[in-house]
Amino acid sequence: MLGFFIGASAFIHQDGTRFRLHLMGLQIVLCSHFILMDTWITALACGISALRSFASTRTLSTLVMLFFIALLWVLGLPPLEQHYELLTLFGASVAPWALFKTQGIITIPFS
């Protein structure tokens, strides 16, 4: 539940840098959770996500973004068993793009 509240509260930040740092905090909490559960692959994935979020606060480099996307595919392709599981990799590839190529959060007022 703590992770859920940390993740949901990240969206209160309209500033992109604060949002990224908040996401990094969530990913560190999740990484710790998965280490305690002895699920090392999932903990590694959360750790990489935390590094990705941190890196996006320091640089918006396309090369760094491509590194994290390539890392995702290199680590994600070998364990695939069904072709539809590729959708997960495509979906997960959007996150690095969004972190490195967009700024802030757009709010749409309800009226």
Gaussian input, Z-matrix of N, CA and C with variables (Angstrom, degrees):
# hf/3-21g

backbone

0 1
 N
 C     1     B1
 C     2     B2     1     A1
 N     3     B3     2     A2     1     D1
 C     4     B4     3     A3     2     D2
 C     5     B5     4     A4     3     D3
 N     6     B6     5     A5     4     D4
 C     7     B7     6     A6     5     D5
 C     8     B8     7     A7     6     D6
 N     9     B9     8     A8     7     D7
 C    10    B10     9     A9     8     D8
 C    11    B11    10    A10     9     D9
 N    12    B12    11    A11    10    D10
 C    13    B13    12    A12    11    D11
 C    14    B14    13    A13    12    D12
 N    15    B15    14    A14    13    D13
 C    16    B16    15    A15    14    D14
 C    17    B17    16    A16    15    D15
 N    18    B18    17    A17    16    D16
 C    19    B19    18    A18    17    D17
 C    20    B20    19    A19    18    D18
 N    21    B21    20    A20    19    D19
 C    22    B22    21    A21    20    D20
 C    23    B23    22    A22    21    D21
 N    24    B24    23    A23    22    D22
 C    25    B25    24    A24    23    D23
 C    26    B26    25    A25    24    D24
 N    27    B27    26    A26    25    D25
 C    28    B28    27    A27    26    D26
 C    29    B29    28    A28    27    D27
 N    30    B30    29    A29    28    D28
 C    31    B31    30    A30    29    D29
 C    32    B32    31    A31    30    D30
 N    33    B33    32    A32    31    D31
 C    34    B34    33    A33    32    D32
 C    35    B35    34    A34    33    D33
 N    36    B36    35    A35    34    D34
 C    37    B37    36    A36    35    D35
 C    38    B38    37    A37    36    D36
 N    39    B39    38    A38    37    D37
 C    40    B40    39    A39    38    D38
 C    41    B41    40    A40    39    D39
 N    42    B42    41    A41    40    D40
 C    43    B43    42    A42    41    D41
 C    44    B44    43    A43    42    D42
 N    45    B45    44    A44    43    D43
 C    46    B46    45    A45    44    D44
 C    47    B47    46    A46    45    D45
 N    48    B48    47    A47    46    D46
 C    49    B49    48    A48    47    D47
 C    50    B50    49    A49    48    D48
 N    51    B51    50    A50    49    D49
 C    52    B52    51    A51    50    D50
 C    53    B53    52    A52    51    D51
 N    54    B54    53    A53    52    D52
 C    55    B55    54    A54    53    D53
 C    56    B56    55    A55    54    D54
 N    57    B57    56    A56    55    D55
 C    58    B58    57    A57    56    D56
 C    59    B59    58    A58    57    D57
 N    60    B60    59    A59    58    D58
 C    61    B61    60    A60    59    D59
 C    62    B62    61    A61    60    D60
 N    63    B63    62    A62    61    D61
 C    64    B64    63    A63    62    D62
 C    65    B65    64    A64    63    D63
 N    66    B66    65    A65    64    D64
 C    67    B67    66    A66    65    D65
 C    68    B68    67    A67    66    D66
 N    69    B69    68    A68    67    D67
 C    70    B70    69    A69    68    D68
 C    71    B71    70    A70    69    D69
 N    72    B72    71    A71    70    D70
 C    73    B73    72    A72    71    D71
 C    74    B74    73    A73    72    D72
 N    75    B75    74    A74    73    D73
 C    76    B76    75    A75    74    D74
 C    77    B77    76    A76    75    D75
 N    78    B78    77    A77    76    D76
 C    79    B79    78    A78    77    D77
 C    80    B80    79    A79    78    D78
 N    81    B81    80    A80    79    D79
 C    82    B82    81    A81    80    D80
 C    83    B83    82    A82    81    D81
 N    84    B84    83    A83    82    D82
 C    85    B85    84    A84    83    D83
 C    86    B86    85    A85    84    D84
 N    87    B87    86    A86    85    D85
 C    88    B88    87    A87    86    D86
 C    89    B89    88    A88    87    D87
 N    90    B90    89    A89    88    D88
 C    91    B91    90    A90    89    D89
 C    92    B92    91    A91    90    D90
 N    93    B93    92    A92    91    D91
 C    94    B94    93    A93    92    D92
 C    95    B95    94    A94    93    D93
 N    96    B96    95    A95    94    D94
 C    97    B97    96    A96    95    D95
 C    98    B98    97    A97    96    D96
 N    99    B99    98    A98    97    D97
 C   100   B100    99    A99    98    D98
 C   101   B101   100   A100    99    D99
 N   102   B102   101   A101   100   D100
 C   103   B103   102   A102   101   D101
 C   104   B104   103   A103   102   D102
 N   105   B105   104   A104   103   D103
 C   106   B106   105   A105   104   D104
 C   107   B107   106   A106   105   D105
 N   108   B108   107   A107   106   D106
 C   109   B109   108   A108   107   D107
 C   110   B110   109   A109   108   D108
 N   111   B111   110   A110   109   D109
 C   112   B112   111   A111   110   D110
 C   113   B113   112   A112   111   D111
 N   114   B114   113   A113   112   D112
 C   115   B115   114   A114   113   D113
 C   116   B116   115   A115   114   D114
 N   117   B117   116   A116   115   D115
 C   118   B118   117   A117   116   D116
 C   119   B119   118   A118   117   D117
 N   120   B120   119   A119   118   D118
 C   121   B121   120   A120   119   D119
 C   122   B122   121   A121   120   D120
 N   123   B123   122   A122   121   D121
 C   124   B124   123   A123   122   D122
 C   125   B125   124   A124   123   D123
 N   126   B126   125   A125   124   D124
 C   127   B127   126   A126   125   D125
 C   128   B128   127   A127   126   D126
 N   129   B129   128   A128   127   D127
 C   130   B130   129   A129   128   D128
 C   131   B131   130   A130   129   D129
 N   132   B132   131   A131   130   D130
 C   133   B133   132   A132   131   D131
 C   134   B134   133   A133   132   D132
 N   135   B135   134   A134   133   D133
 C   136   B136   135   A135   134   D134
 C   137   B137   136   A136   135   D135
 N   138   B138   137   A137   136   D136
 C   139   B139   138   A138   137   D137
 C   140   B140   139   A139   138   D138
 N   141   B141   140   A140   139   D139
 C   142   B142   141   A141   140   D140
 C   143   B143   142   A142   141   D141
 N   144   B144   143   A143   142   D142
 C   145   B145   144   A144   143   D143
 C   146   B146   145   A145   144   D144
 N   147   B147   146   A146   145   D145
 C   148   B148   147   A147   146   D146
 C   149   B149   148   A148   147   D147
 N   150   B150   149   A149   148   D148
 C   151   B151   150   A150   149   D149
 C   152   B152   151   A151   150   D150
 N   153   B153   152   A152   151   D151
 C   154   B154   153   A153   152   D152
 C   155   B155   154   A154   153   D153
 N   156   B156   155   A155   154   D154
 C   157   B157   156   A156   155   D155
 C   158   B158   157   A157   156   D156
 N   159   B159   158   A158   157   D157
 C   160   B160   159   A159   158   D158
 C   161   B161   160   A160   159   D159
 N   162   B162   161   A161   160   D160
 C   163   B163   162   A162   161   D161
 C   164   B164   163   A163   162   D162
 N   165   B165   164   A164   163   D163
 C   166   B166   165   A165   164   D164
 C   167   B167   166   A166   165   D165
 N   168   B168   167   A167   166   D166
 C   169   B169   168   A168   167   D167
 C   170   B170   169   A169   168   D168
 N   171   B171   170   A170   169   D169
 C   172   B172   171   A171   170   D170
 C   173   B173   172   A172   171   D171
 N   174   B174   173   A173   172   D172
 C   175   B175   174   A174   173   D173
 C   176   B176   175   A175   174   D174
 N   177   B177   176   A176   175   D175
 C   178   B178   177   A177   176   D176
 C   179   B179   178   A178   177   D177
 N   180   B180   179   A179   178   D178
 C   181   B181   180   A180   179   D179
 C   182   B182   181   A181   180   D180
 N   183   B183   182   A182   181   D181
 C   184   B184   183   A183   182   D182
 C   185   B185   184   A184   183   D183
 N   186   B186   185   A185   184   D184
 C   187   B187   186   A186   185   D185
 C   188   B188   187   A187   186   D186
 N   189   B189   188   A188   187   D187
 C   190   B190   189   A189   188   D188
 C   191   B191   190   A190   189   D189
 N   192   B192   191   A191   190   D190
 C   193   B193   192   A192   191   D191
 C   194   B194   193   A193   192   D192
 N   195   B195   194   A194   193   D193
 C   196   B196   195   A195   194   D194
 C   197   B197   196   A196   195   D195
 N   198   B198   197   A197   196   D196
 C   199   B199   198   A198   197   D197
 C   200   B200   199   A199   198   D198
 N   201   B201   200   A200   199   D199
 C   202   B202   201   A201   200   D200
 C   203   B203   202   A202   201   D201
 N   204   B204   203   A203   202   D202
 C   205   B205   204   A204   203   D203
 C   206   B206   205   A205   204   D204
 N   207   B207   206   A206   205   D205
 C   208   B208   207   A207   206   D206
 C   209   B209   208   A208   207   D207
 N   210   B210   209   A209   208   D208
 C   211   B211   210   A210   209   D209
 C   212   B212   211   A211   210   D210
 N   213   B213   212   A212   211   D211
 C   214   B214   213   A213   212   D212
 C   215   B215   214   A214   213   D213
 N   216   B216   215   A215   214   D214
 C   217   B217   216   A216   215   D215
 C   218   B218   217   A217   216   D216
 N   219   B219   218   A218   217   D217
 C   220   B220   219   A219   218   D218
 C   221   B221   220   A220   219   D219
 N   222   B222   221   A221   220   D220
 C   223   B223   222   A222   221   D221
 C   224   B224   223   A223   222   D222
 N   225   B225   224   A224   223   D223
 C   226   B226   225   A225   224   D224
 C   227   B227   226   A226   225   D225
 N   228   B228   227   A227   226   D226
 C   229   B229   228   A228   227   D227
 C   230   B230   229   A229   228   D228
 N   231   B231   230   A230   229   D229
 C   232   B232   231   A231   230   D230
 C   233   B233   232   A232   231   D231
 N   234   B234   233   A233   232   D232
 C   235   B235   234   A234   233   D233
 C   236   B236   235   A235   234   D234
 N   237   B237   236   A236   235   D235
 C   238   B238   237   A237   236   D236
 C   239   B239   238   A238   237   D237
 N   240   B240   239   A239   238   D238
 C   241   B241   240   A240   239   D239
 C   242   B242   241   A241   240   D240
 N   243   B243   242   A242   241   D241
 C   244   B244   243   A243   242   D242
 C   245   B245   244   A244   243   D243
 N   246   B246   245   A245   244   D244
 C   247   B247   246   A246   245   D245
 C   248   B248   247   A247   246   D246
 N   249   B249   248   A248   247   D247
 C   250   B250   249   A249   248   D248
 C   251   B251   250   A250   249   D249
 N   252   B252   251   A251   250   D250
 C   253   B253   252   A252   251   D251
 C   254   B254   253   A253   252   D252
 N   255   B255   254   A254   253   D253
 C   256   B256   255   A255   254   D254
 C   257   B257   256   A256   255   D255
 N   258   B258   257   A257   256   D256
 C   259   B259   258   A258   257   D257
 C   260   B260   259   A259   258   D258
 N   261   B261   260   A260   259   D259
 C   262   B262   261   A261   260   D260
 C   263   B263   262   A262   261   D261
 N   264   B264   263   A263   262   D262
 C   265   B265   264   A264   263   D263
 C   266   B266   265   A265   264   D264
 N   267   B267   266   A266   265   D265
 C   268   B268   267   A267   266   D266
 C   269   B269   268   A268   267   D267
 N   270   B270   269   A269   268   D268
 C   271   B271   270   A270   269   D269
 C   272   B272   271   A271   270   D270
 N   273   B273   272   A272   271   D271
 C   274   B274   273   A273   272   D272
 C   275   B275   274   A274   273   D273
 N   276   B276   275   A275   274   D274
 C   277   B277   276   A276   275   D275
 C   278   B278   277   A277   276   D276
 N   279   B279   278   A278   277   D277
 C   280   B280   279   A279   278   D278
 C   281   B281   280   A280   279   D279
 N   282   B282   281   A281   280   D280
 C   283   B283   282   A282   281   D281
 C   284   B284   283   A283   282   D282
 N   285   B285   284   A284   283   D283
 C   286   B286   285   A285   284   D284
 C   287   B287   286   A286   285   D285
 N   288   B288   287   A287   286   D286
 C   289   B289   288   A288   287   D287
 C   290   B290   289   A289   288   D288
 N   291   B291   290   A290   289   D289
 C   292   B292   291   A291   290   D290
 C   293   B293   292   A292   291   D291
 N   294   B294   293   A293   292   D292
 C   295   B295   294   A294   293   D293
 C   296   B296   295   A295   294   D294
 N   297   B297   296   A296   295   D295
 C   298   B298   297   A297   296   D296
 C   299   B299   298   A298   297   D297
 N   300   B300   299   A299   298   D298
 C   301   B301   300   A300   299   D299
 C   302   B302   301   A301   300   D300
 N   303   B303   302   A302   301   D301
 C   304   B304   303   A303   302   D302
 C   305   B305   304   A304   303   D303
 N   306   B306   305   A305   304   D304
 C   307   B307   306   A306   305   D305
 C   308   B308   307   A307   306   D306
 N   309   B309   308   A308   307   D307
 C   310   B310   309   A309   308   D308
 C   311   B311   310   A310   309   D309
 N   312   B312   311   A311   310   D310
 C   313   B313   312   A312   311   D311
 C   314   B314   313   A313   312   D312
 N   315   B315   314   A314   313   D313
 C   316   B316   315   A315   314   D314
 C   317   B317   316   A316   315   D315
 N   318   B318   317   A317   316   D316
 C   319   B319   318   A318   317   D317
 C   320   B320   319   A319   318   D318
 N   321   B321   320   A320   319   D319
 C   322   B322   321   A321   320   D320
 C   323   B323   322   A322   321   D321
 N   324   B324   323   A323   322   D322
 C   325   B325   324   A324   323   D323
 C   326   B326   325   A325   324   D324
 N   327   B327   326   A326   325   D325
 C   328   B328   327   A327   326   D326
 C   329   B329   328   A328   327   D327
 N   330   B330   329   A329   328   D328
 C   331   B331   330   A330   329   D329
 C   332   B332   331   A331   330   D330

   B1=1.4517
   B2=1.5310
   B3=1.3241
   B4=1.4629
   B5=1.5252
   B6=1.3283
   B7=1.4598
   B8=1.5171
   B9=1.3282
   B10=1.4599
   B11=1.5247
   B12=1.3268
   B13=1.4605
   B14=1.5269
   B15=1.3162
   B16=1.4647
   B17=1.5251
   B18=1.3278
   B19=1.4622
   B20=1.5152
   B21=1.3217
   B22=1.4670
   B23=1.5208
   B24=1.3344
   B25=1.4609
   B26=1.5266
   B27=1.3286
   B28=1.4685
   B29=1.5164
   B30=1.3137
   B31=1.4588
   B32=1.5265
   B33=1.3376
   B34=1.4668
   B35=1.5236
   B36=1.3313
   B37=1.4617
   B38=1.5240
   B39=1.3103
   B40=1.4558
   B41=1.5217
   B42=1.3224
   B43=1.4582
   B44=1.5271
   B45=1.3357
   B46=1.4585
   B47=1.5136
   B48=1.3382
   B49=1.4661
   B50=1.5218
   B51=1.3078
   B52=1.4711
   B53=1.5264
   B54=1.3267
   B55=1.4589
   B56=1.5290
   B57=1.3281
   B58=1.4732
   B59=1.5335
   B60=1.3214
   B61=1.4710
   B62=1.5250
   B63=1.3207
   B64=1.4598
   B65=1.5343
   B66=1.3375
   B67=1.4630
   B68=1.5279
   B69=1.3249
   B70=1.4628
   B71=1.5322
   B72=1.3298
   B73=1.4715
   B74=1.5150
   B75=1.3396
   B76=1.4691
   B77=1.5210
   B78=1.3135
   B79=1.4586
   B80=1.5245
   B81=1.3201
   B82=1.4649
   B83=1.5295
   B84=1.3344
   B85=1.4719
   B86=1.5297
   B87=1.3303
   B88=1.4705
   B89=1.5281
   B90=1.3199
   B91=1.4649
   B92=1.5302
   B93=1.3233
   B94=1.4696
   B95=1.5256
   B96=1.3130
   B97=1.4701
   B98=1.5285
   B99=1.3338
   B100=1.4582
   B101=1.5284
   B102=1.3277
   B103=1.4767
   B104=1.5246
   B105=1.3362
   B106=1.4654
   B107=1.5316
   B108=1.3296
   B109=1.4669
   B110=1.5238
   B111=1.3405
   B112=1.4610
   B113=1.5339
   B114=1.3251
   B115=1.4657
   B116=1.5255
   B117=1.3095
   B118=1.4579
   B119=1.5176
   B120=1.3175
   B121=1.4635
   B122=1.5292
   B123=1.3246
   B124=1.4615
   B125=1.5233
   B126=1.3188
   B127=1.4662
   B128=1.5254
   B129=1.3340
   B130=1.4606
   B131=1.5315
   B132=1.3243
   B133=1.4675
   B134=1.5336
   B135=1.3176
   B136=1.4760
   B137=1.5206
   B138=1.3154
   B139=1.4628
   B140=1.5206
   B141=1.3369
   B142=1.4597
   B143=1.5269
   B144=1.3233
   B145=1.4725
   B146=1.5226
   B147=1.3320
   B148=1.4658
   B149=1.5269
   B150=1.3275
   B151=1.4678
   B152=1.5246
   B153=1.3320
   B154=1.4647
   B155=1.5329
   B156=1.3218
   B157=1.4628
   B158=1.5230
   B159=1.3365
   B160=1.4560
   B161=1.5278
   B162=1.3281
   B163=1.4657
   B164=1.5260
   B165=1.3323
   B166=1.4650
   B167=1.5271
   B168=1.3315
   B169=1.4712
   B170=1.5264
   B171=1.3269
   B172=1.4660
   B173=1.5235
   B174=1.3338
   B175=1.4571
   B176=1.5198
   B177=1.3086
   B178=1.4577
   B179=1.5308
   B180=1.3287
   B181=1.4556
   B182=1.5260
   B183=1.3147
   B184=1.4616
   B185=1.5237
   B186=1.3301
   B187=1.4696
   B188=1.5297
   B189=1.3216
   B190=1.4745
   B191=1.5296
   B192=1.3325
   B193=1.4643
   B194=1.5378
   B195=1.3353
   B196=1.4662
   B197=1.5248
   B198=1.3421
   B199=1.4589
   B200=1.5285
   B201=1.3350
   B202=1.4617
   B203=1.5282
   B204=1.3288
   B205=1.4681
   B206=1.5230
   B207=1.3325
   B208=1.4655
   B209=1.5254
   B210=1.3243
   B211=1.4651
   B212=1.5251
   B213=1.3052
   B214=1.4608
   B215=1.5273
   B216=1.3177
   B217=1.4682
   B218=1.5335
   B219=1.3275
   B220=1.4781
   B221=1.5248
   B222=1.3276
   B223=1.4630
   B224=1.5295
   B225=1.3294
   B226=1.4527
   B227=1.5139
   B228=1.3292
   B229=1.4709
   B230=1.5346
   B231=1.3362
   B232=1.4774
   B233=1.5315
   B234=1.3302
   B235=1.4661
   B236=1.5326
   B237=1.3305
   B238=1.4639
   B239=1.5245
   B240=1.3040
   B241=1.4631
   B242=1.5233
   B243=1.3276
   B244=1.4646
   B245=1.5275
   B246=1.3247
   B247=1.4657
   B248=1.5319
   B249=1.3222
   B250=1.4672
   B251=1.5242
   B252=1.3178
   B253=1.4606
   B254=1.5318
   B255=1.3316
   B256=1.4649
   B257=1.5255
   B258=1.3169
   B259=1.4656
   B260=1.5204
   B261=1.3267
   B262=1.4633
   B263=1.5266
   B264=1.3280
   B265=1.4630
   B266=1.5276
   B267=1.3264
   B268=1.4635
   B269=1.5315
   B270=1.3268
   B271=1.4642
   B272=1.5172
   B273=1.3208
   B274=1.4633
   B275=1.5320
   B276=1.3161
   B277=1.4652
   B278=1.5221
   B279=1.3215
   B280=1.4642
   B281=1.5360
   B282=1.3145
   B283=1.4665
   B284=1.5315
   B285=1.3369
   B286=1.4721
   B287=1.5311
   B288=1.3213
   B289=1.4650
   B290=1.5270
   B291=1.3313
   B292=1.4641
   B293=1.5305
   B294=1.3227
   B295=1.4646
   B296=1.5272
   B297=1.3305
   B298=1.4602
   B299=1.5220
   B300=1.3264
   B301=1.4701
   B302=1.5242
   B303=1.3094
   B304=1.4644
   B305=1.5227
   B306=1.3137
   B307=1.4600
   B308=1.5138
   B309=1.3232
   B310=1.4674
   B311=1.5121
   B312=1.3143
   B313=1.4488
   B314=1.5188
   B315=1.2929
   B316=1.4612
   B317=1.5101
   B318=1.3090
   B319=1.4676
   B320=1.5124
   B321=1.3068
   B322=1.4581
   B323=1.5224
   B324=1.3288
   B325=1.4727
   B326=1.5224
   B327=1.3067
   B328=1.4681
   B329=1.5104
   B330=1.3149
   B331=1.4579
   B332=1.5165
   A1=110.66
   A2=116.57
   A3=119.55
   A4=110.47
   A5=116.37
   A6=120.65
   A7=112.10
   A8=116.77
   A9=120.94
   A10=110.83
   A11=116.67
   A12=120.17
   A13=112.09
   A14=117.16
   A15=119.93
   A16=109.72
   A17=116.95
   A18=120.87
   A19=112.88
   A20=116.76
   A21=120.44
   A22=111.17
   A23=116.80
   A24=119.24
   A25=112.51
   A26=118.42
   A27=120.47
   A28=111.12
   A29=116.16
   A30=120.04
   A31=113.23
   A32=117.57
   A33=118.57
   A34=110.93
   A35=116.52
   A36=120.95
   A37=109.90
   A38=116.78
   A39=120.25
   A40=110.67
   A41=116.67
   A42=121.88
   A43=108.61
   A44=116.82
   A45=121.59
   A46=114.23
   A47=117.43
   A48=120.27
   A49=111.12
   A50=117.36
   A51=119.67
   A52=111.47
   A53=115.80
   A54=120.25
   A55=110.89
   A56=116.68
   A57=121.36
   A58=110.99
   A59=116.83
   A60=119.88
   A61=111.13
   A62=116.77
   A63=120.46
   A64=109.86
   A65=116.58
   A66=120.13
   A67=111.30
   A68=116.15
   A69=119.60
   A70=110.16
   A71=116.29
   A72=119.78
   A73=111.77
   A74=116.50
   A75=120.46
   A76=110.50
   A77=117.38
   A78=120.70
   A79=112.09
   A80=117.49
   A81=120.50
   A82=110.09
   A83=116.84
   A84=120.19
   A85=109.95
   A86=116.55
   A87=119.87
   A88=111.22
   A89=116.85
   A90=120.67
   A91=110.25
   A92=116.42
   A93=120.69
   A94=110.81
   A95=116.20
   A96=121.55
   A97=110.76
   A98=116.47
   A99=119.89
   A100=111.88
   A101=117.68
   A102=119.49
   A103=109.44
   A104=116.44
   A105=119.75
   A106=112.04
   A107=116.51
   A108=120.65
   A109=111.85
   A110=116.94
   A111=123.37
   A112=111.87
   A113=116.31
   A114=121.72
   A115=107.25
   A116=114.90
   A117=122.24
   A118=113.30
   A119=118.80
   A120=120.67
   A121=109.91
   A122=116.45
   A123=120.53
   A124=110.25
   A125=117.33
   A126=120.71
   A127=110.25
   A128=116.85
   A129=120.90
   A130=110.65
   A131=116.69
   A132=120.59
   A133=110.60
   A134=117.18
   A135=120.41
   A136=110.94
   A137=116.85
   A138=120.46
   A139=111.71
   A140=116.66
   A141=120.69
   A142=110.14
   A143=116.71
   A144=120.17
   A145=111.08
   A146=116.81
   A147=120.20
   A148=110.40
   A149=116.81
   A150=120.63
   A151=111.04
   A152=116.14
   A153=121.12
   A154=110.46
   A155=116.85
   A156=120.00
   A157=110.96
   A158=116.41
   A159=120.03
   A160=111.05
   A161=116.25
   A162=120.05
   A163=111.34
   A164=116.64
   A165=119.81
   A166=112.13
   A167=117.80
   A168=119.66
   A169=110.92
   A170=116.78
   A171=121.41
   A172=113.22
   A173=117.08
   A174=120.92
   A175=109.46
   A176=116.07
   A177=121.17
   A178=109.13
   A179=115.56
   A180=123.29
   A181=112.09
   A182=115.60
   A183=121.01
   A184=110.43
   A185=117.97
   A186=120.51
   A187=111.74
   A188=116.67
   A189=120.26
   A190=109.42
   A191=116.59
   A192=120.50
   A193=110.10
   A194=116.43
   A195=120.39
   A196=111.67
   A197=117.12
   A198=120.44
   A199=111.04
   A200=116.80
   A201=119.77
   A202=111.90
   A203=117.51
   A204=119.69
   A205=110.24
   A206=117.26
   A207=120.80
   A208=111.06
   A209=116.87
   A210=120.89
   A211=110.94
   A212=116.15
   A213=121.51
   A214=110.81
   A215=116.83
   A216=120.73
   A217=111.94
   A218=117.21
   A219=120.20
   A220=110.77
   A221=116.58
   A222=120.02
   A223=112.47
   A224=117.01
   A225=120.13
   A226=115.92
   A227=118.08
   A228=119.87
   A229=114.61
   A230=119.01
   A231=118.11
   A232=115.44
   A233=120.35
   A234=117.40
   A235=115.24
   A236=118.82
   A237=120.53
   A238=111.34
   A239=115.44
   A240=120.51
   A241=112.56
   A242=117.53
   A243=122.12
   A244=108.91
   A245=116.45
   A246=120.30
   A247=112.53
   A248=117.78
   A249=119.88
   A250=112.42
   A251=117.39
   A252=120.30
   A253=111.87
   A254=116.66
   A255=120.30
   A256=111.42
   A257=116.56
   A258=119.93
   A259=111.50
   A260=116.40
   A261=120.61
   A262=110.58
   A263=116.71
   A264=120.00
   A265=111.40
   A266=117.03
   A267=119.45
   A268=110.32
   A269=116.12
   A270=120.09
   A271=112.28
   A272=116.28
   A273=120.45
   A274=111.64
   A275=117.67
   A276=120.99
   A277=112.49
   A278=116.94
   A279=120.74
   A280=110.42
   A281=117.70
   A282=121.44
   A283=112.53
   A284=119.89
   A285=117.86
   A286=112.14
   A287=116.65
   A288=119.50
   A289=109.71
   A290=117.00
   A291=120.83
   A292=111.28
   A293=117.65
   A294=120.28
   A295=112.43
   A296=116.02
   A297=119.25
   A298=113.91
   A299=118.46
   A300=119.75
   A301=114.92
   A302=118.91
   A303=120.29
   A304=109.47
   A305=116.06
   A306=121.87
   A307=109.96
   A308=116.78
   A309=122.30
   A310=113.57
   A311=114.71
   A312=122.30
   A313=107.02
   A314=115.54
   A315=120.54
   A316=107.87
   A317=115.89
   A318=119.85
   A319=108.53
   A320=115.12
   A321=121.63
   A322=107.37
   A323=117.33
   A324=118.80
   A325=110.36
   A326=116.06
   A327=121.73
   A328=108.58
   A329=116.73
   A330=118.51
   A331=111.40
   D1=-35.89
   D2=178.86
   D3=-59.56
   D4=-45.19
   D5=178.84
   D6=-60.47
   D7=-39.94
   D8=178.52
   D9=-60.84
   D10=-47.11
   D11=-179.15
   D12=-67.26
   D13=-37.63
   D14=176.87
   D15=-64.37
   D16=-44.61
   D17=179.66
   D18=-64.70
   D19=-45.18
   D20=-179.03
   D21=-66.12
   D22=-36.77
   D23=-177.84
   D24=-74.69
   D25=-11.43
   D26=176.82
   D27=-61.60
   D28=-27.57
   D29=-175.37
   D30=-79.72
   D31=0.89
   D32=174.08
   D33=-76.46
   D34=-17.98
   D35=-179.11
   D36=-85.35
   D37=126.24
   D38=173.65
   D39=-93.59
   D40=-17.02
   D41=176.53
   D42=-79.11
   D43=127.96
   D44=-176.32
   D45=-60.75
   D46=-39.32
   D47=-177.95
   D48=-67.28
   D49=-45.08
   D50=177.91
   D51=-63.14
   D52=-38.91
   D53=177.00
   D54=-60.27
   D55=-45.94
   D56=-179.75
   D57=-63.10
   D58=-42.78
   D59=179.12
   D60=-66.41
   D61=-36.94
   D62=177.25
   D63=-64.77
   D64=-42.46
   D65=176.28
   D66=-62.16
   D67=-37.97
   D68=177.83
   D69=-61.47
   D70=-41.96
   D71=176.88
   D72=-60.66
   D73=-42.71
   D74=176.78
   D75=-59.89
   D76=-45.28
   D77=-177.50
   D78=-66.83
   D79=-31.97
   D80=175.59
   D81=-68.63
   D82=-41.88
   D83=176.77
   D84=-61.62
   D85=-44.64
   D86=179.44
   D87=-65.25
   D88=-39.40
   D89=177.62
   D90=-60.02
   D91=-45.42
   D92=177.83
   D93=-61.33
   D94=-41.66
   D95=178.73
   D96=-58.84
   D97=-47.43
   D98=-177.28
   D99=-71.61
   D100=-29.44
   D101=174.00
   D102=-64.64
   D103=-43.87
   D104=178.60
   D105=-64.38
   D106=-28.38
   D107=177.82
   D108=-84.83
   D109=-2.60
   D110=179.53
   D111=63.82
   D112=36.65
   D113=174.37
   D114=-112.51
   D115=86.57
   D116=-169.06
   D117=-70.64
   D118=-33.90
   D119=179.99
   D120=-65.63
   D121=-44.40
   D122=178.76
   D123=-66.40
   D124=-38.75
   D125=177.21
   D126=-62.74
   D127=-40.38
   D128=177.77
   D129=-62.77
   D130=-42.48
   D131=179.07
   D132=-62.15
   D133=-42.08
   D134=177.86
   D135=-67.04
   D136=-37.96
   D137=177.45
   D138=-63.43
   D139=-41.75
   D140=177.20
   D141=-64.78
   D142=-39.46
   D143=177.49
   D144=-63.26
   D145=-38.58
   D146=177.46
   D147=-64.14
   D148=-43.37
   D149=177.24
   D150=-62.48
   D151=-39.91
   D152=178.86
   D153=-62.95
   D154=-44.48
   D155=179.13
   D156=-63.81
   D157=-41.60
   D158=178.53
   D159=-64.73
   D160=-44.65
   D161=-179.75
   D162=-60.03
   D163=-35.11
   D164=-179.09
   D165=-71.60
   D166=-14.87
   D167=174.39
   D168=-83.14
   D169=-19.53
   D170=-176.95
   D171=-98.69
   D172=-30.78
   D173=-177.94
   D174=-148.88
   D175=150.83
   D176=174.47
   D177=-113.55
   D178=26.91
   D179=-176.61
   D180=-62.17
   D181=133.64
   D182=175.86
   D183=-65.26
   D184=-35.73
   D185=179.24
   D186=-63.50
   D187=-41.83
   D188=178.41
   D189=-65.51
   D190=-41.75
   D191=177.38
   D192=-59.26
   D193=-46.97
   D194=-179.74
   D195=-64.22
   D196=-33.68
   D197=175.54
   D198=-59.66
   D199=-46.71
   D200=-178.69
   D201=-69.42
   D202=-34.11
   D203=175.56
   D204=-67.59
   D205=-43.38
   D206=178.23
   D207=-63.30
   D208=-41.70
   D209=177.55
   D210=-60.01
   D211=-41.23
   D212=177.51
   D213=-59.28
   D214=-46.37
   D215=-178.68
   D216=-71.15
   D217=-39.31
   D218=179.45
   D219=-63.35
   D220=-40.57
   D221=179.83
   D222=-82.82
   D223=-23.41
   D224=-174.94
   D225=-91.88
   D226=-26.36
   D227=-177.54
   D228=-70.56
   D229=-44.83
   D230=-175.42
   D231=-56.70
   D232=-40.11
   D233=-177.68
   D234=-81.58
   D235=-0.58
   D236=-179.19
   D237=-65.31
   D238=138.29
   D239=178.80
   D240=-118.06
   D241=-25.86
   D242=-178.68
   D243=-124.54
   D244=148.13
   D245=-177.86
   D246=-63.62
   D247=-31.82
   D248=-178.95
   D249=-69.84
   D250=-15.14
   D251=177.39
   D252=-69.32
   D253=-14.94
   D254=175.45
   D255=-62.58
   D256=-27.02
   D257=178.48
   D258=-57.82
   D259=-35.09
   D260=177.98
   D261=-62.76
   D262=-43.61
   D263=179.97
   D264=-66.88
   D265=-40.80
   D266=177.23
   D267=-62.59
   D268=-45.18
   D269=179.33
   D270=-63.48
   D271=-41.68
   D272=-179.59
   D273=-69.77
   D274=-22.66
   D275=178.58
   D276=-72.08
   D277=-15.31
   D278=178.66
   D279=-73.82
   D280=-33.44
   D281=-176.54
   D282=-59.93
   D283=-49.17
   D284=177.87
   D285=-61.37
   D286=-39.82
   D287=178.20
   D288=-58.81
   D289=-47.40
   D290=-178.29
   D291=-63.64
   D292=-40.68
   D293=-178.61
   D294=-68.02
   D295=-36.50
   D296=-174.74
   D297=-94.03
   D298=-18.62
   D299=-173.07
   D300=-119.79
   D301=0.15
   D302=177.95
   D303=-124.17
   D304=160.02
   D305=179.55
   D306=-132.00
   D307=137.96
   D308=174.65
   D309=68.09
   D310=179.86
   D311=178.88
   D312=-123.19
   D313=129.99
   D314=178.56
   D315=-87.42
   D316=127.23
   D317=177.44
   D318=-106.30
   D319=137.15
   D320=178.63
   D321=-110.16
   D322=115.70
   D323=-179.28
   D324=-69.90
   D325=141.29
   D326=174.67
   D327=-84.78
   D328=121.99
   D329=178.03
   D330=-142.30

